[in-house]
Amino acid sequence: MVQAYILIQTEVGKASTVAEVIAGIDGVIHAEDVTGPYDVIVRAQAETVDDLGRLVVAKVQRVDGITRTLTCPVVHL
């Protein structure tokens, strides 16, 4: 299982709506709107890195109101 944090920037005033929509996507563990340089932080998981990439590109990035994402895979050193 691969997990990652997805840091999301949204259009002004869209953070809570984006977080709510993303929370309903299969593979998303948590989606919360926050303050700071990013508007929403998501924790997601998938079986493989490729599956995680598909989750981000095919599902998360298609949510209306998102302007930019940054995916940070979790590593266990």
PyMOL Python script that loads the backbone (N, CA, C, O; Angstrom):
from pymol import cmd

cmd.read_pdbstr("""\
ATOM      1  N   MET A   1       0.847  -1.173   0.000  1.00  0.00           N
ATOM      2  CA  MET A   1       0.000   0.000   0.000  1.00  0.00           C
ATOM      3  C   MET A   1       0.896   1.241   0.000  1.00  0.00           C
ATOM      4  O   MET A   1       1.847   1.326   0.777  1.00  0.00           O
ATOM      5  N   VAL A   2       0.591   2.189  -0.863  1.00  0.00           N
ATOM      6  CA  VAL A   2       1.320   3.448  -0.978  1.00  0.00           C
ATOM      7  C   VAL A   2       0.407   4.564  -0.488  1.00  0.00           C
ATOM      8  O   VAL A   2      -0.765   4.622  -0.861  1.00  0.00           O
ATOM      9  N   GLN A   3       0.943   5.451   0.348  1.00  0.00           N
ATOM     10  CA  GLN A   3       0.176   6.601   0.829  1.00  0.00           C
ATOM     11  C   GLN A   3       0.906   7.880   0.458  1.00  0.00           C
ATOM     12  O   GLN A   3       2.123   7.887   0.276  1.00  0.00           O
ATOM     13  N   ALA A   4       0.139   8.968   0.348  1.00  0.00           N
ATOM     14  CA  ALA A   4       0.730  10.263   0.026  1.00  0.00           C
ATOM     15  C   ALA A   4      -0.135  11.371   0.591  1.00  0.00           C
ATOM     16  O   ALA A   4      -1.334  11.205   0.813  1.00  0.00           O
ATOM     17  N   TYR A   5       0.508  12.507   0.816  1.00  0.00           N
ATOM     18  CA  TYR A   5      -0.204  13.743   1.102  1.00  0.00           C
ATOM     19  C   TYR A   5      -0.310  14.501  -0.208  1.00  0.00           C
ATOM     20  O   TYR A   5       0.662  14.593  -0.958  1.00  0.00           O
ATOM     21  N   ILE A   6      -1.480  15.040  -0.483  1.00  0.00           N
ATOM     22  CA  ILE A   6      -1.681  15.855  -1.675  1.00  0.00           C
ATOM     23  C   ILE A   6      -2.011  17.259  -1.190  1.00  0.00           C
ATOM     24  O   ILE A   6      -3.030  17.481  -0.537  1.00  0.00           O
ATOM     25  N   LEU A   7      -1.131  18.204  -1.521  1.00  0.00           N
ATOM     26  CA  LEU A   7      -1.307  19.593  -1.130  1.00  0.00           C
ATOM     27  C   LEU A   7      -1.988  20.312  -2.285  1.00  0.00           C
ATOM     28  O   LEU A   7      -1.530  20.238  -3.425  1.00  0.00           O
ATOM     29  N   ILE A   8      -3.075  21.000  -1.992  1.00  0.00           N
ATOM     30  CA  ILE A   8      -3.916  21.546  -3.057  1.00  0.00           C
ATOM     31  C   ILE A   8      -4.123  23.044  -2.878  1.00  0.00           C
ATOM     32  O   ILE A   8      -4.417  23.521  -1.782  1.00  0.00           O
ATOM     33  N   GLN A   9      -3.964  23.773  -3.973  1.00  0.00           N
ATOM     34  CA  GLN A   9      -4.336  25.183  -4.023  1.00  0.00           C
ATOM     35  C   GLN A   9      -5.648  25.267  -4.797  1.00  0.00           C
ATOM     36  O   GLN A   9      -5.844  24.573  -5.795  1.00  0.00           O
ATOM     37  N   THR A  10      -6.548  26.138  -4.315  1.00  0.00           N
ATOM     38  CA  THR A  10      -7.861  26.262  -4.946  1.00  0.00           C
ATOM     39  C   THR A  10      -8.129  27.705  -5.340  1.00  0.00           C
ATOM     40  O   THR A  10      -7.400  28.622  -4.963  1.00  0.00           O
ATOM     41  N   GLU A  11      -9.178  27.875  -6.096  1.00  0.00           N
ATOM     42  CA  GLU A  11      -9.671  29.221  -6.372  1.00  0.00           C
ATOM     43  C   GLU A  11     -10.166  29.815  -5.057  1.00  0.00           C
ATOM     44  O   GLU A  11     -10.534  29.082  -4.139  1.00  0.00           O
ATOM     45  N   VAL A  12     -10.175  31.128  -4.970  1.00  0.00           N
ATOM     46  CA  VAL A  12     -10.605  31.821  -3.750  1.00  0.00           C
ATOM     47  C   VAL A  12     -12.032  31.400  -3.394  1.00  0.00           C
ATOM     48  O   VAL A  12     -12.933  31.415  -4.233  1.00  0.00           O
ATOM     49  N   GLY A  13     -12.208  31.028  -2.130  1.00  0.00           N
ATOM     50  CA  GLY A  13     -13.524  30.665  -1.623  1.00  0.00           C
ATOM     51  C   GLY A  13     -13.978  29.247  -1.931  1.00  0.00           C
ATOM     52  O   GLY A  13     -15.114  28.892  -1.616  1.00  0.00           O
ATOM     53  N   LYS A  14     -13.129  28.425  -2.537  1.00  0.00           N
ATOM     54  CA  LYS A  14     -13.534  27.076  -2.935  1.00  0.00           C
ATOM     55  C   LYS A  14     -12.968  25.974  -2.044  1.00  0.00           C
ATOM     56  O   LYS A  14     -13.294  24.806  -2.257  1.00  0.00           O
ATOM     57  N   ALA A  15     -12.139  26.294  -1.061  1.00  0.00           N
ATOM     58  CA  ALA A  15     -11.432  25.276  -0.287  1.00  0.00           C
ATOM     59  C   ALA A  15     -12.370  24.282   0.385  1.00  0.00           C
ATOM     60  O   ALA A  15     -12.154  23.075   0.277  1.00  0.00           O
ATOM     61  N   SER A  16     -13.386  24.746   1.065  1.00  0.00           N
ATOM     62  CA  SER A  16     -14.245  23.805   1.791  1.00  0.00           C
ATOM     63  C   SER A  16     -15.036  22.920   0.842  1.00  0.00           C
ATOM     64  O   SER A  16     -15.244  21.742   1.134  1.00  0.00           O
ATOM     65  N   THR A  17     -15.477  23.457  -0.280  1.00  0.00           N
ATOM     66  CA  THR A  17     -16.203  22.655  -1.265  1.00  0.00           C
ATOM     67  C   THR A  17     -15.286  21.607  -1.880  1.00  0.00           C
ATOM     68  O   THR A  17     -15.680  20.451  -2.035  1.00  0.00           O
ATOM     69  N   VAL A  18     -14.067  22.004  -2.232  1.00  0.00           N
ATOM     70  CA  VAL A  18     -13.093  21.071  -2.802  1.00  0.00           C
ATOM     71  C   VAL A  18     -12.799  19.946  -1.809  1.00  0.00           C
ATOM     72  O   VAL A  18     -12.797  18.775  -2.187  1.00  0.00           O
ATOM     73  N   ALA A  19     -12.553  20.289  -0.549  1.00  0.00           N
ATOM     74  CA  ALA A  19     -12.264  19.268   0.469  1.00  0.00           C
ATOM     75  C   ALA A  19     -13.429  18.301   0.622  1.00  0.00           C
ATOM     76  O   ALA A  19     -13.228  17.095   0.771  1.00  0.00           O
ATOM     77  N   GLU A  20     -14.632  18.825   0.586  1.00  0.00           N
ATOM     78  CA  GLU A  20     -15.823  17.988   0.741  1.00  0.00           C
ATOM     79  C   GLU A  20     -15.964  17.007  -0.424  1.00  0.00           C
ATOM     80  O   GLU A  20     -16.258  15.830  -0.215  1.00  0.00           O
ATOM     81  N   VAL A  21     -15.758  17.485  -1.635  1.00  0.00           N
ATOM     82  CA  VAL A  21     -15.867  16.621  -2.810  1.00  0.00           C
ATOM     83  C   VAL A  21     -14.772  15.558  -2.802  1.00  0.00           C
ATOM     84  O   VAL A  21     -15.039  14.383  -3.056  1.00  0.00           O
ATOM     85  N   ILE A  22     -13.538  15.972  -2.510  1.00  0.00           N
ATOM     86  CA  ILE A  22     -12.413  15.035  -2.514  1.00  0.00           C
ATOM     87  C   ILE A  22     -12.567  13.980  -1.429  1.00  0.00           C
ATOM     88  O   ILE A  22     -12.161  12.836  -1.630  1.00  0.00           O
ATOM     89  N   ALA A  23     -13.139  14.331  -0.293  1.00  0.00           N
ATOM     90  CA  ALA A  23     -13.332  13.368   0.795  1.00  0.00           C
ATOM     91  C   ALA A  23     -14.167  12.173   0.350  1.00  0.00           C
ATOM     92  O   ALA A  23     -14.063  11.094   0.932  1.00  0.00           O
ATOM     93  N   GLY A  24     -14.990  12.356  -0.671  1.00  0.00           N
ATOM     94  CA  GLY A  24     -15.840  11.281  -1.163  1.00  0.00           C
ATOM     95  C   GLY A  24     -15.196  10.388  -2.214  1.00  0.00           C
ATOM     96  O   GLY A  24     -15.817   9.429  -2.673  1.00  0.00           O
ATOM     97  N   ILE A  25     -13.960  10.690  -2.601  1.00  0.00           N
ATOM     98  CA  ILE A  25     -13.270   9.898  -3.617  1.00  0.00           C
ATOM     99  C   ILE A  25     -12.689   8.638  -2.976  1.00  0.00           C
ATOM    100  O   ILE A  25     -12.074   8.694  -1.911  1.00  0.00           O
ATOM    101  N   ASP A  26     -12.893   7.510  -3.638  1.00  0.00           N
ATOM    102  CA  ASP A  26     -12.349   6.240  -3.157  1.00  0.00           C
ATOM    103  C   ASP A  26     -10.824   6.307  -3.139  1.00  0.00           C
ATOM    104  O   ASP A  26     -10.206   6.675  -4.138  1.00  0.00           O
ATOM    105  N   GLY A  27     -10.225   5.958  -2.019  1.00  0.00           N
ATOM    106  CA  GLY A  27      -8.777   6.022  -1.847  1.00  0.00           C
ATOM    107  C   GLY A  27      -8.331   7.202  -1.004  1.00  0.00           C
ATOM    108  O   GLY A  27      -7.176   7.264  -0.584  1.00  0.00           O
ATOM    109  N   VAL A  28      -9.235   8.136  -0.755  1.00  0.00           N
ATOM    110  CA  VAL A  28      -8.913   9.293   0.085  1.00  0.00           C
ATOM    111  C   VAL A  28      -9.199   8.936   1.534  1.00  0.00           C
ATOM    112  O   VAL A  28     -10.301   8.502   1.870  1.00  0.00           O
ATOM    113  N   ILE A  29      -8.199   9.121   2.391  1.00  0.00           N
ATOM    114  CA  ILE A  29      -8.329   8.822   3.815  1.00  0.00           C
ATOM    115  C   ILE A  29      -8.884  10.036   4.557  1.00  0.00           C
ATOM    116  O   ILE A  29      -9.823   9.915   5.344  1.00  0.00           O
ATOM    117  N   HIS A  30      -8.301  11.199   4.302  1.00  0.00           N
ATOM    118  CA  HIS A  30      -8.722  12.466   4.922  1.00  0.00           C
ATOM    119  C   HIS A  30      -8.589  13.577   3.898  1.00  0.00           C
ATOM    120  O   HIS A  30      -7.708  13.539   3.039  1.00  0.00           O
ATOM    121  N   ALA A  31      -9.464  14.563   3.990  1.00  0.00           N
ATOM    122  CA  ALA A  31      -9.358  15.776   3.180  1.00  0.00           C
ATOM    123  C   ALA A  31      -9.817  16.929   4.056  1.00  0.00           C
ATOM    124  O   ALA A  31     -10.974  16.977   4.475  1.00  0.00           O
ATOM    125  N   GLU A  32      -8.911  17.856   4.332  1.00  0.00           N
ATOM    126  CA  GLU A  32      -9.236  18.969   5.226  1.00  0.00           C
ATOM    127  C   GLU A  32      -8.812  20.291   4.611  1.00  0.00           C
ATOM    128  O   GLU A  32      -7.750  20.399   3.998  1.00  0.00           O
ATOM    129  N   ASP A  33      -9.670  21.305   4.788  1.00  0.00           N
ATOM    130  CA  ASP A  33      -9.271  22.640   4.358  1.00  0.00           C
ATOM    131  C   ASP A  33      -8.440  23.273   5.468  1.00  0.00           C
ATOM    132  O   ASP A  33      -8.749  23.141   6.652  1.00  0.00           O
ATOM    133  N   VAL A  34      -7.382  23.960   5.058  1.00  0.00           N
ATOM    134  CA  VAL A  34      -6.409  24.523   5.992  1.00  0.00           C
ATOM    135  C   VAL A  34      -6.080  25.957   5.576  1.00  0.00           C
ATOM    136  O   VAL A  34      -6.523  26.424   4.527  1.00  0.00           O
ATOM    137  N   THR A  35      -5.302  26.647   6.405  1.00  0.00           N
ATOM    138  CA  THR A  35      -4.809  27.966   6.033  1.00  0.00           C
ATOM    139  C   THR A  35      -3.323  27.867   5.712  1.00  0.00           C
ATOM    140  O   THR A  35      -2.652  26.916   6.113  1.00  0.00           O
ATOM    141  N   GLY A  36      -2.823  28.847   4.994  1.00  0.00           N
ATOM    142  CA  GLY A  36      -1.413  28.849   4.618  1.00  0.00           C
ATOM    143  C   GLY A  36      -1.272  28.838   3.115  1.00  0.00           C
ATOM    144  O   GLY A  36      -2.201  29.216   2.401  1.00  0.00           O
ATOM    145  N   PRO A  37      -0.109  28.406   2.617  1.00  0.00           N
ATOM    146  CA  PRO A  37       0.116  28.443   1.171  1.00  0.00           C
ATOM    147  C   PRO A  37      -0.743  27.442   0.401  1.00  0.00           C
ATOM    148  O   PRO A  37      -0.941  27.597  -0.804  1.00  0.00           O
ATOM    149  N   TYR A  38      -1.251  26.422   1.081  1.00  0.00           N
ATOM    150  CA  TYR A  38      -2.160  25.463   0.459  1.00  0.00           C
ATOM    151  C   TYR A  38      -3.514  25.592   1.124  1.00  0.00           C
ATOM    152  O   TYR A  38      -3.610  25.997   2.283  1.00  0.00           O
ATOM    153  N   ASP A  39      -4.559  25.248   0.390  1.00  0.00           N
ATOM    154  CA  ASP A  39      -5.923  25.427   0.875  1.00  0.00           C
ATOM    155  C   ASP A  39      -6.555  24.129   1.374  1.00  0.00           C
ATOM    156  O   ASP A  39      -7.432  24.151   2.237  1.00  0.00           O
ATOM    157  N   VAL A  40      -6.109  23.008   0.830  1.00  0.00           N
ATOM    158  CA  VAL A  40      -6.636  21.699   1.220  1.00  0.00           C
ATOM    159  C   VAL A  40      -5.459  20.737   1.306  1.00  0.00           C
ATOM    160  O   VAL A  40      -4.571  20.756   0.454  1.00  0.00           O
ATOM    161  N   ILE A  41      -5.454  19.899   2.333  1.00  0.00           N
ATOM    162  CA  ILE A  41      -4.464  18.830   2.442  1.00  0.00           C
ATOM    163  C   ILE A  41      -5.213  17.505   2.501  1.00  0.00           C
ATOM    164  O   ILE A  41      -6.145  17.328   3.284  1.00  0.00           O
ATOM    165  N   VAL A  42      -4.776  16.581   1.648  1.00  0.00           N
ATOM    166  CA  VAL A  42      -5.436  15.286   1.507  1.00  0.00           C
ATOM    167  C   VAL A  42      -4.439  14.191   1.841  1.00  0.00           C
ATOM    168  O   VAL A  42      -3.266  14.286   1.480  1.00  0.00           O
ATOM    169  N   ARG A  43      -4.893  13.156   2.524  1.00  0.00           N
ATOM    170  CA  ARG A  43      -4.090  11.937   2.692  1.00  0.00           C
ATOM    171  C   ARG A  43      -4.807  10.864   1.892  1.00  0.00           C
ATOM    172  O   ARG A  43      -5.993  10.607   2.099  1.00  0.00           O
ATOM    173  N   ALA A  44      -4.076  10.242   0.978  1.00  0.00           N
ATOM    174  CA  ALA A  44      -4.673   9.241   0.096  1.00  0.00           C
ATOM    175  C   ALA A  44      -3.826   7.983   0.087  1.00  0.00           C
ATOM    176  O   ALA A  44      -2.657   8.003   0.472  1.00  0.00           O
ATOM    177  N   GLN A  45      -4.429   6.884  -0.358  1.00  0.00           N
ATOM    178  CA  GLN A  45      -3.694   5.635  -0.463  1.00  0.00           C
ATOM    179  C   GLN A  45      -4.147   4.873  -1.699  1.00  0.00           C
ATOM    180  O   GLN A  45      -5.271   5.024  -2.177  1.00  0.00           O
ATOM    181  N   ALA A  46      -3.227   4.045  -2.203  1.00  0.00           N
ATOM    182  CA  ALA A  46      -3.515   3.192  -3.353  1.00  0.00           C
ATOM    183  C   ALA A  46      -2.612   1.970  -3.263  1.00  0.00           C
ATOM    184  O   ALA A  46      -1.672   1.937  -2.470  1.00  0.00           O
ATOM    185  N   GLU A  47      -2.902   0.975  -4.077  1.00  0.00           N
ATOM    186  CA  GLU A  47      -2.121  -0.259  -4.059  1.00  0.00           C
ATOM    187  C   GLU A  47      -0.696  -0.049  -4.560  1.00  0.00           C
ATOM    188  O   GLU A  47       0.244  -0.609  -3.997  1.00  0.00           O
ATOM    189  N   THR A  48      -0.525   0.752  -5.613  1.00  0.00           N
ATOM    190  CA  THR A  48       0.785   0.974  -6.210  1.00  0.00           C
ATOM    191  C   THR A  48       1.001   2.465  -6.466  1.00  0.00           C
ATOM    192  O   THR A  48       0.065   3.260  -6.379  1.00  0.00           O
ATOM    193  N   VAL A  49       2.226   2.832  -6.777  1.00  0.00           N
ATOM    194  CA  VAL A  49       2.532   4.223  -7.126  1.00  0.00           C
ATOM    195  C   VAL A  49       1.770   4.615  -8.388  1.00  0.00           C
ATOM    196  O   VAL A  49       1.269   5.735  -8.484  1.00  0.00           O
ATOM    197  N   ASP A  50       1.678   3.710  -9.349  1.00  0.00           N
ATOM    198  CA  ASP A  50       0.928   3.999 -10.569  1.00  0.00           C
ATOM    199  C   ASP A  50      -0.547   4.251 -10.268  1.00  0.00           C
ATOM    200  O   ASP A  50      -1.149   5.171 -10.821  1.00  0.00           O
ATOM    201  N   ASP A  51      -1.125   3.434  -9.393  1.00  0.00           N
ATOM    202  CA  ASP A  51      -2.523   3.632  -8.996  1.00  0.00           C
ATOM    203  C   ASP A  51      -2.700   4.973  -8.288  1.00  0.00           C
ATOM    204  O   ASP A  51      -3.705   5.655  -8.486  1.00  0.00           O
ATOM    205  N   LEU A  52      -1.725   5.349  -7.464  1.00  0.00           N
ATOM    206  CA  LEU A  52      -1.777   6.636  -6.783  1.00  0.00           C
ATOM    207  C   LEU A  52      -1.744   7.775  -7.804  1.00  0.00           C
ATOM    208  O   LEU A  52      -2.494   8.744  -7.687  1.00  0.00           O
ATOM    209  N   GLY A  53      -0.876   7.651  -8.798  1.00  0.00           N
ATOM    210  CA  GLY A  53      -0.817   8.663  -9.854  1.00  0.00           C
ATOM    211  C   GLY A  53      -2.129   8.794 -10.593  1.00  0.00           C
ATOM    212  O   GLY A  53      -2.572   9.905 -10.887  1.00  0.00           O
ATOM    213  N   ARG A  54      -2.759   7.666 -10.896  1.00  0.00           N
ATOM    214  CA  ARG A  54      -4.057   7.700 -11.568  1.00  0.00           C
ATOM    215  C   ARG A  54      -5.114   8.344 -10.685  1.00  0.00           C
ATOM    216  O   ARG A  54      -5.959   9.091 -11.177  1.00  0.00           O
ATOM    217  N   LEU A  55      -5.077   8.063  -9.383  1.00  0.00           N
ATOM    218  CA  LEU A  55      -6.019   8.678  -8.449  1.00  0.00           C
ATOM    219  C   LEU A  55      -5.888  10.198  -8.481  1.00  0.00           C
ATOM    220  O   LEU A  55      -6.886  10.916  -8.540  1.00  0.00           O
ATOM    221  N   VAL A  56      -4.650  10.678  -8.444  1.00  0.00           N
ATOM    222  CA  VAL A  56      -4.422  12.125  -8.431  1.00  0.00           C
ATOM    223  C   VAL A  56      -4.844  12.760  -9.752  1.00  0.00           C
ATOM    224  O   VAL A  56      -5.580  13.747  -9.762  1.00  0.00           O
ATOM    225  N   VAL A  57      -4.380  12.198 -10.864  1.00  0.00           N
ATOM    226  CA  VAL A  57      -4.625  12.817 -12.166  1.00  0.00           C
ATOM    227  C   VAL A  57      -6.067  12.629 -12.643  1.00  0.00           C
ATOM    228  O   VAL A  57      -6.678  13.575 -13.141  1.00  0.00           O
ATOM    229  N   ALA A  58      -6.608  11.441 -12.500  1.00  0.00           N
ATOM    230  CA  ALA A  58      -7.929  11.145 -13.052  1.00  0.00           C
ATOM    231  C   ALA A  58      -9.083  11.554 -12.150  1.00  0.00           C
ATOM    232  O   ALA A  58     -10.193  11.783 -12.629  1.00  0.00           O
ATOM    233  N   LYS A  59      -8.831  11.647 -10.851  1.00  0.00           N
ATOM    234  CA  LYS A  59      -9.944  11.943  -9.950  1.00  0.00           C
ATOM    235  C   LYS A  59      -9.754  13.264  -9.201  1.00  0.00           C
ATOM    236  O   LYS A  59     -10.609  14.145  -9.288  1.00  0.00           O
ATOM    237  N   VAL A  60      -8.659  13.412  -8.476  1.00  0.00           N
ATOM    238  CA  VAL A  60      -8.471  14.595  -7.631  1.00  0.00           C
ATOM    239  C   VAL A  60      -8.337  15.858  -8.486  1.00  0.00           C
ATOM    240  O   VAL A  60      -9.033  16.842  -8.235  1.00  0.00           O
ATOM    241  N   GLN A  61      -7.456  15.848  -9.489  1.00  0.00           N
ATOM    242  CA  GLN A  61      -7.216  17.056 -10.265  1.00  0.00           C
ATOM    243  C   GLN A  61      -8.413  17.487 -11.106  1.00  0.00           C
ATOM    244  O   GLN A  61      -8.445  18.615 -11.597  1.00  0.00           O
ATOM    245  N   ARG A  62      -9.371  16.627 -11.275  1.00  0.00           N
ATOM    246  CA  ARG A  62     -10.562  16.975 -12.056  1.00  0.00           C
ATOM    247  C   ARG A  62     -11.646  17.673 -11.233  1.00  0.00           C
ATOM    248  O   ARG A  62     -12.659  18.107 -11.781  1.00  0.00           O
ATOM    249  N   VAL A  63     -11.436  17.782  -9.928  1.00  0.00           N
ATOM    250  CA  VAL A  63     -12.423  18.453  -9.073  1.00  0.00           C
ATOM    251  C   VAL A  63     -12.431  19.949  -9.405  1.00  0.00           C
ATOM    252  O   VAL A  63     -11.381  20.589  -9.466  1.00  0.00           O
ATOM    253  N   ASP A  64     -13.607  20.480  -9.613  1.00  0.00           N
ATOM    254  CA  ASP A  64     -13.767  21.897  -9.960  1.00  0.00           C
ATOM    255  C   ASP A  64     -13.251  22.790  -8.839  1.00  0.00           C
ATOM    256  O   ASP A  64     -13.563  22.562  -7.671  1.00  0.00           O
ATOM    257  N   GLY A  65     -12.466  23.797  -9.185  1.00  0.00           N
ATOM    258  CA  GLY A  65     -11.962  24.764  -8.219  1.00  0.00           C
ATOM    259  C   GLY A  65     -10.503  24.574  -7.866  1.00  0.00           C
ATOM    260  O   GLY A  65      -9.922  25.431  -7.201  1.00  0.00           O
ATOM    261  N   ILE A  66      -9.886  23.470  -8.291  1.00  0.00           N
ATOM    262  CA  ILE A  66      -8.473  23.226  -8.001  1.00  0.00           C
ATOM    263  C   ILE A  66      -7.612  23.942  -9.036  1.00  0.00           C
ATOM    264  O   ILE A  66      -7.870  23.856 -10.237  1.00  0.00           O
ATOM    265  N   THR A  67      -6.592  24.646  -8.565  1.00  0.00           N
ATOM    266  CA  THR A  67      -5.676  25.318  -9.475  1.00  0.00           C
ATOM    267  C   THR A  67      -4.311  24.640  -9.545  1.00  0.00           C
ATOM    268  O   THR A  67      -3.630  24.743 -10.566  1.00  0.00           O
ATOM    269  N   ARG A  68      -3.896  23.947  -8.481  1.00  0.00           N
ATOM    270  CA  ARG A  68      -2.581  23.294  -8.466  1.00  0.00           C
ATOM    271  C   ARG A  68      -2.549  22.222  -7.389  1.00  0.00           C
ATOM    272  O   ARG A  68      -3.175  22.362  -6.338  1.00  0.00           O
ATOM    273  N   THR A  69      -1.803  21.133  -7.665  1.00  0.00           N
ATOM    274  CA  THR A  69      -1.596  20.096  -6.652  1.00  0.00           C
ATOM    275  C   THR A  69      -0.115  19.775  -6.546  1.00  0.00           C
ATOM    276  O   THR A  69       0.648  19.957  -7.495  1.00  0.00           O
ATOM    277  N   LEU A  70       0.272  19.295  -5.378  1.00  0.00           N
ATOM    278  CA  LEU A  70       1.618  18.800  -5.133  1.00  0.00           C
ATOM    279  C   LEU A  70       1.474  17.500  -4.355  1.00  0.00           C
ATOM    280  O   LEU A  70       0.932  17.495  -3.250  1.00  0.00           O
ATOM    281  N   THR A  71       1.957  16.392  -4.926  1.00  0.00           N
ATOM    282  CA  THR A  71       1.812  15.084  -4.289  1.00  0.00           C
ATOM    283  C   THR A  71       3.100  14.712  -3.593  1.00  0.00           C
ATOM    284  O   THR A  71       4.170  14.742  -4.201  1.00  0.00           O
ATOM    285  N   CYS A  72       3.006  14.358  -2.316  1.00  0.00           N
ATOM    286  CA  CYS A  72       4.167  14.022  -1.480  1.00  0.00           C
ATOM    287  C   CYS A  72       3.990  12.591  -0.958  1.00  0.00           C
ATOM    288  O   CYS A  72       3.300  12.384   0.040  1.00  0.00           O
ATOM    289  N   PRO A  73       4.606  11.603  -1.621  1.00  0.00           N
ATOM    290  CA  PRO A  73       4.478  10.221  -1.159  1.00  0.00           C
ATOM    291  C   PRO A  73       5.102  10.041   0.239  1.00  0.00           C
ATOM    292  O   PRO A  73       6.129  10.641   0.558  1.00  0.00           O
ATOM    293  N   VAL A  74       4.466   9.218   1.044  1.00  0.00           N
ATOM    294  CA  VAL A  74       4.978   8.896   2.372  1.00  0.00           C
ATOM    295  C   VAL A  74       6.045   7.824   2.225  1.00  0.00           C
ATOM    296  O   VAL A  74       5.835   6.825   1.537  1.00  0.00           O
ATOM    297  N   VAL A  75       7.194   8.028   2.872  1.00  0.00           N
ATOM    298  CA  VAL A  75       8.270   7.032   2.853  1.00  0.00           C
ATOM    299  C   VAL A  75       8.534   6.569   4.278  1.00  0.00           C
ATOM    300  O   VAL A  75       8.356   7.322   5.236  1.00  0.00           O
ATOM    301  N   HIS A  76       8.954   5.336   4.398  1.00  0.00           N
ATOM    302  CA  HIS A  76       9.301   4.770   5.701  1.00  0.00           C
ATOM    303  C   HIS A  76      10.774   4.404   5.655  1.00  0.00           C
ATOM    304  O   HIS A  76      11.143   3.380   5.079  1.00  0.00           O
ATOM    305  N   LEU A  77      11.621   5.237   6.261  1.00  0.00           N
ATOM    306  CA  LEU A  77      13.067   5.035   6.215  1.00  0.00           C
ATOM    307  C   LEU A  77      13.551   4.201   7.374  1.00  0.00           C
ATOM    308  O   LEU A  77      14.747   3.936   7.487  1.00  0.00           O
TER     309      LEU A  77
END
""", "prot")
cmd.dss("prot")
cmd.show_as("cartoon", "prot")
cmd.util.cbc("prot")
cmd.orient("prot")
